[in-house]
Amino acid sequence: MTMYSPHLKPKVRGHMPVMLPMRLRADGLPLADRLFNLWTLTALVLALAAVLIGPAFAQLATPDERTILMILLEWTPTLAKGFGFNVLISVLSMLIGTIMGVFLGVLQVSQIRPIRQSAWLVTQFFRNSPWLVLLFYCILLIPFQFEVFGVKIPFPGWIKAVIGLSLPVMAYTSEFMRGAILSIPTGQWESAESLGFSRRMTLTNIILPQTVKRVLPSWMNLYAVLTMATPLVSIIGVDDVMALTRAALSAEGRADLLIPMYLYILSWFFLYCYPISSLTRVLERKYSVKL
């Protein structure tokens, strides 16, 4: 008679190691990858500090001339207003584009073929159009003012920029929604239909709430990309941080200020978008669909 011991694992024949279920790591990225990301971020910060602060200390021997660091600090309030304008444009564009994109994505899975094909065509057109070209079209096609009951209402350029940037956001959000809706198991549609739910009720009460977790990481990544693309609005005459940076360089008239000034602005975008990208990776691991 053989006694059972919890320390002895029974051998089960017919189970190959490659056929056992795969388990995802719960600790996120491996230690080497996390250290690599940390060292990369540290190296970028040190390089930026060396470029900005190095020339500033090199010019301390000439008290008659302002150092680069002093000039950057003087222009910081003005540049901060321009950067806030970039953030405002990105938030409004993301809001408008998301609302339109969700609606367009739902139309892409419509059972009516003409509606489905029209939504697909609109999505593909704006998804594969250059963002700068869309901005130029909005600036040129939308009038600068509207007249309502004899009252002229101005339509500023930054609102046109919001509309122009919301169009590609709409297209990408539409694709995110289409993929998320199609990833829901068809059994949920069939179960809802057996319970007497209409297609609209199934979509709004069962399917769409489940798409939030699937769309959220890609949606946040899109917002980071949109924020980094907002300097394009300076080309069409919007006074954002890039336009104010060029104005500052023109006012100072110093060639040695060019690279530090643009690196200074680059660091703002990096510090704003890097936490969004990090949170996106966390959400991707948290909300990943395990097959």
N, C-alpha and C positions, 0 to 999 in steps of 0.2 A: 504494500500500500504506500503510495507516494503522498507525502504531505505537501500542501500548497504553501508556497512562500511568495510574499509580495515582491521580493527582490528578484525573483526569477521571471523573465518575460517569456511567455509561450511562443514557440516558433509557428508561424502561420505560413503554410505552404501556398504557393500560387500567387503571392503578392510581391510584385517586383517594386523596387524603390522608385522607379520612374513613374509607376502608376499610382503612387500615393498622392493624396490631395496636396496641392501646393498651398503654403501658408505665407501670407505677406508679412513683411517685417513691421512690427508695431512701433519701432523706434525711429521711423522716418528714414532720412538719408543716412548712408554709412558714415562712420567717423571720418574717414579720409575725405569724403566729399564735403562734409561740413567744415573741416579744417581748411580745405582748399577755398571754399567760399569766404571763410573768415580772413585767410591770408590775402585773397584777392581784394576784398574790401579794404583791408588795412593798407595794402600797397597803393591802391587808388587814392586813398585819403592822404597818405604820406607824399605821393607824387604831386598831388594838387597843392598841398601845403608848401612843398619845396618850390613849386613854380610861383606861387603867390607871395610867400613870405621871403623867399631868397632874394629876389631883386629889391624888395623893400628894405631889407637890412643892408644890402650892398650900396644903397643910396643914402644911408644915414650920414655919410661923411659930407654930404652937400646940403646944408641946412637951407639954402636958398630955394631949393626945388623940392616939391612935395614927392614923397615916396609913392610907389604903386599902391601900397596898402592903405595909405591915407586917402588916395583918390577913390579906391574901391569903397572905403567906408563912407566917404562923402556922397557917393552916388547910390549907396545901398537903399535909402528910403525911396528914391525915385524908381530904381529898378524893382524894388519889392512891390510897388503899385502895379507895374507892368506885369510882373509874375503873377500877382493876384488876378489880373485881367485874364491871363492865360488859363489859370485854374477855373475861373468863372466860365469862360468859353467852353472848356472841356466838360464841365459839369452839365451845363445847359445842353450841349450837343449830345452828351451821353443820355440825358434824360429824354430828350425829344426822339433821338434815334432808337432808344430802347422801346419806347411806347409804340412807335411805328413798326419796329422790327418784330415785336411780339405779335402784333396784328397780322403782319405780312407772313410770318412763319406759320401761323395758324391757317392762313389761306393756302399755303403750299401743301397742306395735307387735306385740303378740302376734297370732298367726294365729287364735286362738280368739276369736270375736266377743264373747261375754259377758264374758270377762276384759278384753278391750280396751275395751269400753264402760264397765265398772265402774271401771277405772283412769282413764279419761278423766273420769268423773263426779267421782271423788274429787279429781283434780287441779284441775278447774275450781271445785269447791266451796271448797277451801282457798285457791286462788289469788285468788278474788274475795271473800274474807271479810276484814273489817277486822281488823288485827292486835290492836288493843286488845280487841275483842270476843272473840277467841280466847283472849287472856290471862285475861279475866274468866271465861270458861267453864272454863278449866283450874283457876283458883283455886276456883271454886264447886263443880265437879263432882268434883274429885279430893280425897279426904279428907286431913286434916292429919296422920293417923297410921294405920299399919296394925298389925294384931295378928297375929303369926305364932307359933304354939305358945305362946300366953300371953304373949309378949313384945311390947310396944308399940314400934313403930319409927316415929319421927317422919318426916314428909315435908315438908321446909321449903318456903317459898314460892318461893325462887329456883329450885328444881328444877322446880316447876310453870311458872315463867316460861320456863325452858329448853324445856320440852315445848311450851308455847304458841307460842313463836317458831320452833320447829323445824317446825311444821306449814306455815306459808306458804313456808318455805325448801324443804321437801319438794315442794310444788306447783310452785314456779318451777324447781327442779332437774329435776323430771319433764318439764316442757315443754322445758327446754334439751336433755335427753337425747333426747326424742322427735324434736326438730328435727335434732339432730346425727346420729342414726341414719338418718333419712330422707334426709339430705344425702349419705350415702355412695352412690356410683354403684351401680346395680343390677348392673352387670357383675361386681362383686366377689362378690356373693351367688351369681350364676350360675357363676362360676369355682370358688368353693369347693364348690358342689354337684356340679360335674363332677368334682372331685377326691375325692369321697366324704365330704366333711365334712357332719355333721349341722347342723341349724339352731342348736343350742345351741353346738356347737364353732365354727361360723362367727361367732356373735355374741360369744362370749367371747375368741376368739383373733385375730379379724380386724377385726370392726366396732368393738367397744368401745374397743380401744386407739387407734383413729383419732379417736374422738369427744373425746378429752382436749383436743387442741389447739382443737377447735371450741368446746368448752364453757368452757374455762378463763377467757377474758376476761369472759364474762357471769357466770360463777361468782364471780370476784373482785369484780366490780361489785356483785353481790348481797350479798357479805359486807360491803362498805362501807356499803350501805344498811341492812343488818341492824344493824351497829354503831351507826349514827346513830339507829336505832329503839329501842335498848336502854333509853334513859331512860323509855320507857313503863312499865317494870316498877316504877318508883317509885310509880306510881298504885295499884298493887295491894299495896303495903306492903313491897317489897323495898328494903333499905338500899343503894341504889346511889349514884352520885355526885350525882344530882339530889336524892335524899332527904337526903343529908348537906349539900348546899348549902342547902336550905331550913332544916335544923337550924342551920347556921352563921349564916344571916341572922336567924333567930329569937333565937339566943343573943346576937348583937351588937346587934340592935335599932337599926340605923342605916339610914335610908332612902337615903343616898347610896352605900351599899354594894351595892344591888340590881343595878344595871346592870354595874358592874365585875366582880362575882362571877360572874354568868352569862356575861359575855364571856370571863372567865378559863376557865370550863369549856368554852365553845364552842371556844376556841383549842386545847384538848386534843384534842377530837374532830376538829378540822380538821387538826392536825398528825399525827394517827394515820391518818386516812382519805385525806388528799391524796396521800401516796406510793402508796397502794393504787390510787387512781384513775389516777395517772400511769403506774404499771406496767401497768394494764389497757389504757391506750391504746397502750402499746408492744407488748403482746402481740397486740392487735387488728391492728396493722399487720404484725407478724411472722407471725402465723398466719392471716391472712386468706386465704380460699379464692379463688384467682384463676381466673376463668371464661374 
